[in-house]
Amino acid sequence: MGSGEEYNFCDGGDAGEMKAAIRFVLLALVLIVVAMLSALTAMRLAIHGQEVTVPPLVGMAPADAERTTAALGLQMTIERQYYSPQIAEGKIMSQLPLPGTKVRRGWQVRVAQSLGPTRVEIPDVTGQSEHAAELNIRRRGLDVASMAEVDDAGIPADQVLAQSPMANAVQVVAPKISLLVTAAPQAQTFVMPSFLGDLLGSASKTLQDAGFRLGNVSVAPPAPPAPDTASQAGGVPSTLPAAAQPAPAEPSPASVIVTQWPSPGMKVAAGTVVSFEVR
């Protein structure tokens, strides 16, 4: 009986230790959950603490708008200028992001500035050269927005075909004019044929008929004499010494072409000068 009482005593101690272990585990879990919630809260506060609301800037002067955005840790950039009958000249007429948008500090707010109502007359530059049209446009305080080229065989090159906005247009949005200009015709190219072995007279006529020009024609130096086998054998020399070789003759229509420039196969334009070396 005494041994049974000792067994019950030990069993009660084990149960107490188990309860204490469970309480410890639960406390640890509670502490972990509290730590995670605190970290999430701190992270959310840190993220949202860097966010600001974009203020309304339309109608403000650029200097005032820049001070307003700088006070919130934002940057402001004037990207474009437009005519506007509603917004006074020099004031901000549009912005991006829109007012009320949540952004991070350091965000760039892009704005457009009003030029006020349209006061300049849009000139008519059609038919003018590209350079003259550009001078006419800039003389009036306008800019050339873009310039496109188009091939038109019936109209001379470098001439303004169309413009946008058109002459004397009203309700112009931007102080810029786009131009459509005729492009210069592309030079026709040919593949240079080979004249090697041809007579100079016939090659010259072929060049002139094809629209090319004859350039320099020179006489190739005489080929070096072949080795004198007879003199090496003690006989009479069969050729004259180099100093006694006759001077090269002048080029003639019957001369044979041995070298040409440009070389055969090269791409050349009409009117290219072609030079020969003949014998």
Secondary structure in CASP SS format (residue, H / E / C, confidence):
PFRMAT SS
TARGET T0000
AUTHOR 0000-0000-0000
METHOD secondary structure of the structure
MODEL  1
M C 1.00
G H 1.00
S H 1.00
G H 1.00
E H 1.00
E H 1.00
Y H 1.00
N H 1.00
F H 1.00
C H 1.00
D H 1.00
G H 1.00
G H 1.00
D H 1.00
A H 1.00
G H 1.00
E H 1.00
M H 1.00
K H 1.00
A H 1.00
A H 1.00
I H 1.00
R H 1.00
F H 1.00
V H 1.00
L H 1.00
L H 1.00
A H 1.00
L H 1.00
V H 1.00
L H 1.00
I H 1.00
V H 1.00
V H 1.00
A H 1.00
M H 1.00
L H 1.00
S H 1.00
A H 1.00
L H 1.00
T H 1.00
A H 1.00
M H 1.00
R H 1.00
L H 1.00
A H 1.00
I H 1.00
H H 1.00
G H 1.00
Q C 1.00
E E 1.00
V E 1.00
T E 1.00
V C 1.00
P C 1.00
P C 1.00
L C 1.00
V C 1.00
G C 1.00
M C 1.00
A C 1.00
P H 1.00
A H 1.00
D H 1.00
A H 1.00
E H 1.00
R H 1.00
T H 1.00
T H 1.00
A H 1.00
A H 1.00
L C 1.00
G C 1.00
L C 1.00
Q E 1.00
M E 1.00
T E 1.00
I E 1.00
E E 1.00
R E 1.00
Q E 1.00
Y E 1.00
Y C 1.00
S C 1.00
P C 1.00
Q C 1.00
I C 1.00
A C 1.00
E C 1.00
G C 1.00
K C 1.00
I E 1.00
M E 1.00
S E 1.00
Q E 1.00
L E 1.00
P C 1.00
L C 1.00
P C 1.00
G C 1.00
T C 1.00
K E 1.00
V E 1.00
R E 1.00
R C 1.00
G C 1.00
W C 1.00
Q E 1.00
V E 1.00
R E 1.00
V E 1.00
A E 1.00
Q E 1.00
S E 1.00
L C 1.00
G C 1.00
P C 1.00
T C 1.00
R C 1.00
V C 1.00
E C 1.00
I C 1.00
P C 1.00
D C 1.00
V C 1.00
T C 1.00
G C 1.00
Q C 1.00
S C 1.00
E H 1.00
H H 1.00
A H 1.00
A H 1.00
E H 1.00
L H 1.00
N H 1.00
I H 1.00
R H 1.00
R H 1.00
R C 1.00
G C 1.00
L C 1.00
D E 1.00
V E 1.00
A E 1.00
S E 1.00
M E 1.00
A E 1.00
E E 1.00
V E 1.00
D C 1.00
D C 1.00
A C 1.00
G C 1.00
I C 1.00
P C 1.00
A C 1.00
D C 1.00
Q C 1.00
V E 1.00
L E 1.00
A E 1.00
Q E 1.00
S E 1.00
P C 1.00
M C 1.00
A C 1.00
N C 1.00
A C 1.00
V C 1.00
Q C 1.00
V C 1.00
V C 1.00
A C 1.00
P C 1.00
K E 1.00
I E 1.00
S E 1.00
L E 1.00
L E 1.00
V E 1.00
T E 1.00
A C 1.00
A C 1.00
P C 1.00
Q C 1.00
A C 1.00
Q C 1.00
T E 1.00
F E 1.00
V E 1.00
M C 1.00
P C 1.00
S C 1.00
F C 1.00
L C 1.00
G C 1.00
D C 1.00
L E 1.00
L H 1.00
G H 1.00
S H 1.00
A H 1.00
S H 1.00
K H 1.00
T H 1.00
L H 1.00
Q H 1.00
D H 1.00
A C 1.00
G C 1.00
F C 1.00
R E 1.00
L E 1.00
G E 1.00
N E 1.00
V E 1.00
S E 1.00
V E 1.00
A C 1.00
P C 1.00
P C 1.00
A C 1.00
P C 1.00
P C 1.00
A C 1.00
P C 1.00
D C 1.00
T H 1.00
A H 1.00
S H 1.00
Q H 1.00
A C 1.00
G C 1.00
G C 1.00
V C 1.00
P C 1.00
S C 1.00
T C 1.00
L C 1.00
P C 1.00
A H 1.00
A H 1.00
A H 1.00
Q C 1.00
P C 1.00
A C 1.00
P C 1.00
A C 1.00
E C 1.00
P C 1.00
S C 1.00
P C 1.00
A C 1.00
S C 1.00
V E 1.00
I E 1.00
V E 1.00
T E 1.00
Q E 1.00
W E 1.00
P C 1.00
S C 1.00
P C 1.00
G C 1.00
M C 1.00
K E 1.00
V E 1.00
A E 1.00
A C 1.00
G C 1.00
T C 1.00
V E 1.00
V E 1.00
S E 1.00
F E 1.00
E E 1.00
V E 1.00
R C 1.00
END
